[in-house]
Amino acid sequence: MWLKNIAFIVLATVVLASLANWLLSPPKVEAVDDPVIVVADDFQAAKLAVDAQFQEVWQARELQPAPQADDLTIARRISLGLTGSIPSLEEIRLIENRPDEDRLAWWVNHLLEDRRYGDYMAERLSRAYVGTENGPFLIFRKRRFVTWLSDQLMENRPYNELTQDLIADSGLWTDHPAVNFITATVDQDGTKEPDVAMLAGRVTRAFLATRIDCVQCHDDNLGGDLKQSDFHELASFFREAQNSFVGIMDKKGKPYDYQYLHAEEETTVPAQAPFNQHLIPESGGTLRNRLASWVTHPENKPFSRAIVNRVWAVMTGRPLVEPVDDIPLKGSFEKGNFPAGLDPLVDDFIAHNFDLKRLIRLIAATEAFGRDSRADHEITAQHEQAWAAFPVTRLRPEQVIGSVNQASSLSTLNADSHVLTKLITYGETNDFLQRYGDAGEDEFSMDGGTIPQRLLMMNGNLVTERTKNNFVRNAATRISQLSPNDETAVETAFLCVLTRRPNPVELEHFTDKLENEEIPSNRSQDFEDIYWALMNCTEFAWNH
Amino acid sequence: MTRFQHLLGPEGCGTSSHFSRRTLLQAGAGLAWLTPLSQVLAATSQEKSSKGRPKSVIVLWMQGGPSQLETWDPHPGKMIGGDTKAIDTSLKGLKIADTMPLTAEIMHEMALLRCVTSKEGDHERATYNMQTGYRPDPTLIHPSIGAILCHELSAKGVEIPRHVSIFPSEFSARGGFLGNKYDAFKMYDPTGPLPDLPKRVPEDRFDARLGDLDILEASFARGRRLDLEKKKTLHRETVDRATTMMTSDQIDAFNIDGVPQEVKQQFGDTPFGRGCLCATQLIETGVRCVQVTLNGWDTHANNHEFQSAKAGNLDAALSATIKYLKERDRLDDTIVLCGGEFGRTPKINPAAGRDHWPHGFSVALAGGGIRKGVVLGETDPEGQKITAETKNAVRVEDIHATIHDALGINIDKDFQTPIGRPMAICQGTAIPELVADA
């Protein structure tokens, strides 16, 4: 009998040790199927051109840049920017198993082939394209639109072609999801037709990063030379778009009449672009086709500037030019005096056929993206302003919940996750977003957090559920039960939540906590508390 | 003193003084059903004249677009009137819909605008317009009344959010360009404790967690911008404010469990009625603006039936709110605003419903220095549109100007938006007929 008991104990020990080894030790690197990193000869040249501009600014302003951040910090930025959540422990192990020299480039490529990239980037871009409102009933299919956009991003469809579809596609909102860009503006209570003024505003902001909608009601009275007619002439490109039983189509010859401020009566407004008029095709296609050609023309640089500025903002939390949709056409910019980095990125983007994935790789490779947000010397607002230090930026609500969910799982939550996990996560996400507060279209607001947000994180259901004693679901419990010793356990918790290892002070504090007998607690409770603190600190809620 | 209390600045409320007031109060009698803090404040308010007290606003928000014809502006016997009857009110010569008999008894305390007009017929846009006084502008988000009030008035002694939304709709009141910290604090039926306020773990364990947090915050601050917390993240300050709120007696004002059933009954004891009762408690505790939403007014079908049901809810809650505030000597420093994003069409559609109508609808006001017993404007019995040029027509921005003026806010002042654009607090002008000393 005692032999059987010994055999059982040995077997159980082996099983538990194997389980612990499987959960906490580095998983095997399975990167063989990942795409080979193809770096064109001119990639490095483009990177150096961007870096040179930043260095010039740092020198001119006498700013000592922060040192290069460590790989895991940069990997966290990349992950937050491309998938909306922090890397999993599983992914951290994969990253650390890569050779130093290609570790981050591999990580970017790895994520660009992950469906989470398409879904997250589509969600972020769609805010600029169709807003965050529910939109007209039935004829606006937000989910369909975002899924289509995600497909385009995964295929890496050239951005000019994608934009042409958004502006000029025809058909039903289900079969031709791009037309939801148009149907999102249909005035269901009034004309039942697309709103040309709203479309003009969206086109200029989303695709040209200019706020020409400021002159919708009157001429520019803040010193600019834009006229009210500039806005309505652009809007007139959409005058033929109409909503019908076959979806969005164009009715040739349909006029756009508008009564300008101080005018006695309405006038018929011709279609005209507010700048770079020579780039409009003389003929061919519908008015919307001609507008799309003008917007996306390689020489119409505001188009490429707009998306470069927006992608930079999605990846870092702050655009190169603020606000993200307002890059002035005049003033110092007129002379080509753009902020550091913008022009070389734009030139490379145009030269490589509006390749979004290349743009993302290039941004991630720049020195500015890789600067630390701290240094041994004093970091000031000027450092952040000039990207001499990585700016600390608030995570969006989706990033916060994505990170809470990911931190509570040792393996990666992605398209391969169990359907039940995805369903639960989906329901919790919506509830959390509603409570945490969606920032709407004001994507890159620099506001601090709010009291309800803090209460939700400190006492809300999500953090409680994701940290409480639950061996099947929660990383905190697994770490508490399976780690070989306190140091490894604390280190694993830090990696899961903050994507870094604890510093000596933190390690001592938390290992002491585990040994402290003054407050009666069990080990899983201790890790629930450690996870709570890690998820409630500034470092977790902000990109850095 | 709580952690990070030093970051709160001189306007933070020390708990020690708070407790001493509480102790004093417990000697008080006659207000036994009120929460302890409300008792103190109520007792204090009884001693003081209402002059000099900071003013507050209660917004009773009728989400969906209430029908003026089934509430404040009936036209019985006319084509547009439908099945609604009119009844006399305490204000001589004024009749309102028979759906609101309790409110009819206190109309002498109110001012009624029957000719409000706007250019927004979409729920979201019109809600924005009514809540901010501005039409939606893609270049920025304007702050709501509550946000402006909190921005302009002192926070002294208040440990809970001063801008609260009860049953918030999807278009909740925002701080806009003034900042998220002026967003309304959202809550729901004020029965039971507020969600997320109770600690999930015992006190000593929670304190230990906060201790852990201190270690992490110190690590994060090291080597980073010295002004990162103060100028940007406000994270620790917000944690501190949240923990202050969690431990404050003032959170009693968020729930009405201790209120006698007969008092609840006066408010209707519906979710909306309980929200209004809670709003009065919050105002007495120092909250500057409470919005209570009654949803369900979007009656494109069966208008009379649904509007009557909603008006019944509103009737009890509104009349009780005004009576309560008056009894507590709070009506003079509390504006009660009742309205929705637009009215409903005079024409009844084939589904017996009424559609959206921003061309002549009603808004009711009371208290806070607004002249009472005033009825401004009238709608056409045949249902013609009211425009801004119509005699006695009231623009949305003028309602905002009137409220801000009554609250003592300088409406000529400009805010600076984050990009340095000057932006007037409101675009309108105060309605002379409503200014009490006009």
Interface residues (C-beta under 8 A of the other chain):
Chain A: E133 D187 D189 G190 G201 R205 R211 D213 C214 P323 S373 R374 A375 D376 E378 I379 T380 A381 H383 E384 A389 V392 R394 R435 G437 G440 D442 S445 M446 D447 G448 G449 T450 I451 P452 Q453 R454 L455 L456 M458 N459 G460 T464 N503 V505 E506 H509 F510 K513 I519 S521 D529 I530 W532 A533 L534 N536 C537 T538 E539 A541 W542 H544
Chain B: G121 D122 E124 P138 T139 I141 P161 G179 N180 K181 D183 F185 K186 P195 D196 L197 P198 K199 R200 V201 D204 R205 A208 R209 D212 L213 I215 L216 E217 A218 S219 F220 R222 G223 R224 R225 L226 D227 L228 E229 K231 K232 T233 L234 H235 R236 E237 T238 V239 R241 A242 T243 M245 M246 D355 H356 I419
